[in-house]
Amino acid sequence: MRFKKTIFIILTLGFLLLVNYYLPSRMNPYFLQILILIGINIMLAVSLNLINGFTGQFSIGHAGFMAIGGYSSAFFTYYFGRNLIQSLSSVIFFPWLAKSIIFVLALILGGMLAAVAGLVVGIPSLKLKGDYLAIATLGFGEIIRVMILNIDAVGGARGFADIPGYTNLFWVLFFMILTIIVVRNLIHSTHGRAFLSVREDEVAAEAMGINTTYYKVYAFVIGAFFAGIAGGLFGHYLMYLHTNSFTFMRSIEVIIMVVLGGMGSITGSILAAIILTILPEFLRVVKDYRMVIYSLILIILMLTRPQGIFGVQELSLQRIKSLFGKKAQGMDG
């Protein structure tokens, strides 16, 4: 089993390297940017779904965790990255490998700091429920944004410019897949069953001996970690960060992806992130009415499918086979 997993990992990494080598050079930069933004949005939607969908909380502070990860990883690569890459290159003799190591360390640092922030805000605020929790996380996101505005080391109100452009298609796809795998495995573990019990009935879960505060904070920390990594990828792709990218509306956009895809469906979050990243680009032709039409489409989708596109269901190979099997039986009948 371990051998098969090792082979699968090697083949996956090889495939991602080939995609990163051939696709960007043969693809319109505009479409490549949309593809990278789709990957980042999938990370944000799946990680937030762990909090809002699977654990039943209502967080509106995901943009704050994204900001912490983006700014802290950019700070690391901007002030220390070049010197560390030179030092590593003299040891391992491969500059590209040294750059990759430093970049991954920067992303992990950003994710860890975002996770710590999630722990700090989670312990006191996750004792709250519903609207009160939403207001608390909203306030946290705004506090982070205002604090960054007053830190000159990361540009302050001017924004953080000249960030090294280390993000490419390989890293976005790699961390996107990693986010999906970690969240999926977590949901299918004993922790995942505890998350679901908290979502379904918190009082009953506590009566059965489940430490609901622990599991809510745990989900919050994991979600914040991957949001921080997404922020790091975002900053190192645009090579510029400004707090306008991490406002309250950014958190709302991610929440819309989770709700539209289905609260408690990883597949739904992936599909909704793809749709809601591409849809505004398609609507650019209508110019001034773009956001009006975008909003109407969302309203229609939620009226016709209030539980989300997938609800709490997941799309798997077995499910696809069963659907095709039912269709074949219907045609034979």
DONUNU-766747 format. One record per residue (C-alpha): residue in three letters; x, y, z. Coordinates in steps of 0.25 Angstrom, whole numbers, plus 5000, padded with zeros to 4 digits. Example, Ala and Ser with C-alpha at 12.3 -4.5 7.8 and 13.67 -1.06 7.14 Angstrom:
2
ALA504949825031;SER505549965029;
END
This chain:
333
MET500050005000;ARG501150105004;PHE501850064991;LYS500650104983;LYS500450234990;THR501950264987;ILE501850234973;PHE500550314972;ILE501250434979;ILE502450424969;LEU501550424957;THR500650534962;LEU501850624964;GLY502450584951;PHE501150624944;LEU501050754951;LEU502450784947;LEU502150754932;VAL500850834933;ASN501750954938;TYR502750934928;TYR501850924915;LEU500551004919;PRO501051144923;SER501951164910;ARG500751124901;MET499651194908;ASN499151334908;PRO499651404921;TYR498251454923;PHE497651314923;LEU498851264932;GLN498551374942;ILE497151324943;LEU497551184944;ILE498551224956;LEU497451304963;ILE496451184961;GLY497451094969;ILE497651204980;ASN496151214981;ILE495951064982;MET496951064994;LEU496151175001;ALA494751114998;VAL495150975003;SER495851025015;LEU494651115019;ASN493751005016;LEU494450925027;ILE494051035037;ASN492651075032;GLY492150955025;PHE492750835032;THR492750895046;GLY491550985045;GLN492251115049;PHE492051245042;SER493351315040;ILE493551445032;GLY495051465035;HIS495651375024;ALA496251495017;GLY496951535030;PHE497651405030;MET497951415016;ALA498551555018;ILE499451505030;GLY500051385021;GLY500251475009;TYR500951595016;SER501751505025;SER502251415014;ALA502551535005;PHE503351605017;PHE504151475018;THR504551465004;TYR504751615002;TYR505651635013;PHE506351505015;GLY506051415003;ARG507151464994;ASN508251445004;LEU507751315008;ILE507651264994;GLN509051304991;SER509551235003;LEU508751105000;SER509251114985;SER510751104990;VAL510350974997;ILE509450904988;PHE509950964975;PHE508550974969;PRO507951114970;TRP506551074965;LEU506550964977;ALA506951074987;LYS505951174982;SER504851064983;ILE505251024998;ILE505251175002;PHE503951194995;VAL503251075002;LEU503851115016;ALA503251255013;LEU501851195010;ILE501951105022;LEU502351225031;GLY501151305026;GLY500251185028;MET500751165042;LEU500551305046;ALA499151305040;ALA498951175048;VAL499451245061;ALA498551365058;GLY497351265056;LEU497751205070;VAL497751335077;VAL496451385071;GLY495851245072;ILE495951215087;PRO495151335092;SER494251355080;LEU493851215077;LYS493051205090;LEU492151295082;LYS491051245073;GLY490351285060;ASP490351435057;TYR491151475069;LEU492351385064;ALA492151445050;ILE492251585056;ALA493551545064;THR494251485052;LEU493851605044;GLY494451705054;PHE495751615054;GLY495851625039;GLU495751775040;ILE496751785051;ILE497751715043;ARG497551805031;VAL497651935039;MET498951885046;ILE499651845033;LEU499251985028;ASN500152045039;ILE501351955037;ASP502352025029;ALA503251905027;VAL502151845018;GLY501851975011;GLY500752025020;ALA499652095012;ARG500552094999;GLY500551944998;PHE501651844998;ALA502351854985;ASP503551774978;ILE503151644984;PRO503951524977;GLY503051454967;TYR503251314972;THR501851264970;ASN501651184957;LEU500551084953;PHE501350964959;TRP501251024973;VAL499851064972;LEU499350924967;PHE500250854977;PHE499650934989;MET498250934984;ILE498350774983;LEU498950774997;THR497850855003;ILE496750764997;ILE497450635001;VAL497750685016;VAL496250735017;ARG495650615011;ASN496550515020;LEU496250605032;ILE494750595029;HIS494750445028;SER495550425041;THR495050425056;HIS495250575056;GLY494350595044;ARG493250515051;ALA493450605063;PHE493350725053;LEU492050675047;SER491450645061;VAL491750795065;ARG491050835053;GLU489850755054;ASP489550775069;GLU490550845078;VAL489850815091;ALA489650665088;ALA491150665084;GLU491550725098;ALA490550625105;MET491350505098;GLY492650565103;ILE493150635091;ASN494050755094;THR493350845084;THR494150965087;TYR495450885084;TYR494950835071;LYS494350965066;VAL495751035069;TYR496450915062;ALA495650935049;PHE495851085051;VAL497351065051;ILE497450975040;GLY496551065031;ALA497451185035;PHE498751115031;PHE498251085017;ALA497751225015;GLY499051275019;ILE499751195009;ALA498751234999;GLY499151385002;GLY500551355001;LEU500351294987;PHE499451414983;GLY500551514988;HIS501751444981;TYR500951434968;LEU500451584967;MET501751624973;TYR500951734980;LEU500051734992;HIS499051844997;THR498051835008;ASN496951864998;SER497151714994;PHE496751665008;THR495451745011;PHE494151695017;MET493651675003;ARG494851575000;SER494351485011;ILE492851495006;GLU493351454992;VAL493951324998;ILE492651305007;ILE491851314994;MET492751204988;VAL492451115000;VAL490951135000;LEU490751124985;GLY491550994984;GLY490950934997;MET491250945011;GLY491950815014;SER492350785000;ILE493850784996;THR493450764981;GLY492350874982;SER493450974987;ILE494350934976;LEU493250954965;ALA492751084971;ALA494151144972;ILE494351114957;ILE493051174953;LEU493151294962;THR494551324957;ILE494251314942;LEU492851374943;PRO493251514945;GLU494251504933;PHE493151454924;LEU492251574928;ARG493251684925;VAL492651704912;VAL491451764918;LYS492351864926;ASP491451944935;TYR490451834937;ARG491451724940;MET491251724955;VAL489751734954;ILE489651614945;TYR490651544954;SER489751564966;LEU488451524958;ILE489151394954;LEU489551364969;ILE488051394973;ILE487451304963;LEU488451194967;MET488151204981;LEU486651214979;THR486651084970;ARG487751014978;PRO487751064992;GLN488550954998;GLY489650984988;ILE490050914975;PHE490450784982;GLY489850804996;VAL490650715005;GLN490950614994;GLU492250584987;LEU492650544973;SER493450414973;LEU493750314962;GLN492850214969;ARG491650314968;ILE491950344954;LYS491950194950;SER490650174958;LEU490050294951;PHE490450234937;GLY489950094942;LYS488550154945;LYS488450224931;ALA488850094924;GLN487850014932;GLY486750124928;MET487150114914;ASP487049964914;GLY485749964921;
END
